[in-house]
Amino acid sequence: MENRKDYLKEPSVLLQALDEYEAWKRTYGTDGNAGYYFWLRTQIDRNNPELKARFNKIEEFSRRLENDIQFFI
């Protein structure tokens, strides 16, 4: 929706975008399955620097996604 403005005049377009956002957020979130997996792994093995690094990369990517979709937040 970054370059689109039709949602400002057409409620149906805004509703569709919000429905798609809600479904995406509920199903995947911004971390996805990889984020959940590495979060669990870091909880089991808190001293593993490789796991922490992988999880941190996923978290960084997640923050960028959240910033890109700030319109909906």
N, C-alpha and C positions, 0 to 999 in steps of 0.2 A: 504494500500500500504506500510505499515511500513516495512514489511519484504520482500517485492517484489522488484525486480530490472528489471523485464521485460519491464517496461515502458521506460527504458533508451534506449532500442534497438528496440522496436516495437512502432512506432508512433500510431498505431491503439489502442494499450492498453492505452497509455497516453491520447489519444482523448476520449476514453470511460470513463476513470477516471475523466477527466476534465468535460465532459458532465454531468456525474452523480453528481459531486460536484456542478456544476452550478445549476442544477435542485433542488438539496437538499437545497442549500443556498437560492435560490429564493423562494421556497415553504415554508420552515420552518425556515431558519436562525438558529442561535444557541440558541435563546431564546424560539422559538416556540410560540404556542398560550398562554401558561401559562405566559411567559414573557411579552407578549403584554397585557394580561389581568391585571396582577399585576402592570404593568407600568401605565395603564389607571387608575386603582384603586388608586395608590399612587398620581396621578395627581389630583384626586377628593378629596382625604382625606390625605393631606400631613402630618398631625400630628398623624397618626395612626402607632404606633410602630410595631404592628403585620404585617401590610401590608408591611412596610419597610423591616422588617426581611425576609419575604417571597420573596420579590423582590430581596433583596440582595443575597439570596441563589441561585436564578435562575441566577442572573448575575455572581456569582462565578462559577457555573456550566458551563455557557456559555463561560467564559474565559478559563476554562480547555479544553473545546471542541475546541476552537479556537487555543489553543496551540498545541493540538494533530493533528490538520489538517494544521499546518503552512506550509507544503509543497506547498499547493495550494494558499497561501496568498502572 
